[in-house]
Amino acid sequence: MTAQVEFFCSLDEERTVLRYLTKAEGTLVYDVADGHMTLCDAFSSDDPPVHGMRLSLCIHQPAHGDLIWHTSRPSASGPTHGSLVTNLFARNEWDQRGLSSKDKLIDTDLSPIIYYRRGDVFEDQLGQNNVLAPPSNLHRVGPEYEKWVKRSLAWIRRRGTIVHDYRKQSSTIPNPHSIVTTIYAFPGVLPQLGSRDHPYAIMIS
């Protein structure tokens, strides 16, 4: 199971999150909003796109290991159930994109990466942001990578307040898909979520 945290935050708070995730020297940031990994040579956590614009990033700390790639159609197998599921998704993406032996696709189950995804916008509603480590087994990728992931997710959770989970679902945040998951809110948006007069909604991430 992937490690992740979902949360609502202001643009200033998003800058703080991105600054934390990319603070280590040598960190590489890739734009993956269009499905392709494009290195952001001039990435700045202080100048992300404004709210309402799509933002999807892959963050890699080379100190935790190299990126691993599928250089052929991924096999429908894996040492664990989680690996099997991840490889099946990778195979599906390979097929949908029409990739060939000349192409490559990142192996998200073995690469030391963290994904950051800003919530989608749909009919003027803004979904929750997501920080996700895709490997099914963090320690298998590397013990230092595992520490980075756990430290990063804990850092975000400490700064937020749970506003929706299986124990108490929010009555003020629209939830059109009846999603039951733990969602946090940062201080900059928490007061708004107490009423129905806000743009935020719980969406499939």
N, C-alpha and C positions, 0 to 999 in steps of 0.2 A: 504494500500500500504506500502511495506517495505521501510525503510529508508536505503539509501546506497550511497556510493561514489566510483567511479571507477577512476583509475589513473595509470600512468606509473611512475616508479622510479628506481633508481639504487639500488644495494644490500645494500650499506651503508645507503641509505635513507629508505629502507625497515626496516633495523635494528632500525632506529629512530622511525618509525611508530609503530613497535611492542613494542618497549620500552615504548612508550607513552600509548598504549592500555593496557599494563600489569603492569603499574607502581604502582597501588594501592596495598597496603598491603593485602595479603590474596587472590589475584587474582589467579584463577585456569585456566590452559590452557589444552585443550584436542586436540589430533590429530584426525581429522575426515577424513583424506585423503582416507581411505579404506572403508568409509561408517559407521564405528563403532567409538564410542567415547572412546578414550584411554587417560587416564590422563598422562600428561607429567610432571612427578615429577621433572625432571632435566631440564625443559625448560629454555633456555637462549635466550633473544632477541638479544644478541650480537653474537650468533652463529647459525643462521638459515641455512638451506641447501643452497647450491650455486644456483645461477640463472640457470634455466633450469630443476631443480628438483621440483617435485610437493610439494606444501605446502598448507594445508588446516587446519585451526585451529578454535576451538570454545573457546571463552574467556568468563569466568564467574566470576563476582564479587559477592560473597556470601552476601555481605552487602546489595545488592539490592533484595535479596530473593533467595529461593531455586530453584533448577531445578525442572521442572514439567514434568512428564512422562506419555505417553500413556502405559497403562498396558494391554490393549486389542485393538482389531482392531478399529482404529479411526472412529467415526461416520461421516456421510456426512451431517453435520449440523454446525451451529455456530451462535452467536448473530449478526454478521455482515457479509457482503459479503466477506470481507477479511478473516475473520475467516473460513468461509465456504470453500474458495479456499485453505487455508492453510491445513485444515483438509482433504480435498480431496487429496492433494499431500501426506500428511502423510499416508492416507489409501493406496494409490498406493504404497508408499515405503514399508509399512507393508506387502502388498501382494507380491511385487517383492522379498523381502528378505525372504519370507516364515516364518514370525514370528508367534509365538503361544502365548498362555496365560502365558507361562513360561518366555517370553521375555518382553522387554520394549523398547520404542522408545521415544526420547525426544520430548516434545510438544513445538515446536518452536514458537507457537503463545502466549504462556503464560510464557515461561522461560526468565529470564533476562540475555540474552546472546548477544554477538556480534560475527559474523563470520569474519574471515580474510581468504581470498583466493588469493593466488598468481596466476597470469595469466597462462593459459595453454600454453604448447609448442606444435606447430604443424608445421611440415616441416620447422624447424629452425626459426619459427616466434614465438615471445613471446607476449601473450595477456596481457590485462590490469589487474592490481590487483583490488581487490574488498573488501571493508569493508561494512558489511551488518548487520542490526538489523532486524531479521525476523518477530517479532510480528506485526500484522496488526494494533494494537493500543498500542503505547508505554506507554501512561499514564495508561492504564488499568493494565499493568504489574507492574507499580509503578512510582511515580513522580521522584524519585531519579534516577531510571533507565533511564527514559526519558531524564533527564538532562545529564546523562553520554553519552548517544547515541548522542544527539545533539551537545554536547561539542566536542566529538571525531570526528564527521564528519566535523564540522566547523574547527577544528584544521587542518585536512588534506586539506580541501579546501583552507584555507589561505596560505598554503605552496605550492600550485600548481597554474598552469596557465591553463586555459581552452584551449585545443587544438582541440576539436571536440565537436560540439553540433548541435542542429537543426537549429541554426541561421547561422553557418558557418562550414560546414563539411571539414575535413582535406583533402587536395589534396596530401599529402605526406605520410600518414599512410595508409597502405593497409586495406581495409574494405570489405572483400569478401562477407559478409552477408548483406551489406548495412544497418548496424546498425546506428540508429540515437539516440544517448544518450550523456549526458554530460560526457566528459572524461578530466581529469586534467593530467598535467605532472609536475613532480618535477624538480628543477633546474639542477639536475645531468644528466637528459636525454633530457631536453628541446632543447638544441642546435642540438642534433642529429635528432630530429623530424622535423627540418626545411628542411631537404633534404630527399632523398629516400634511403640513405645509412645507414640503421639501421635495427635491428632485430624485431622491434615492429609492432604489427598489432592489429586491433580492432576485437575482437572475442566475441562470445556468452559466457557470464560468468554464 
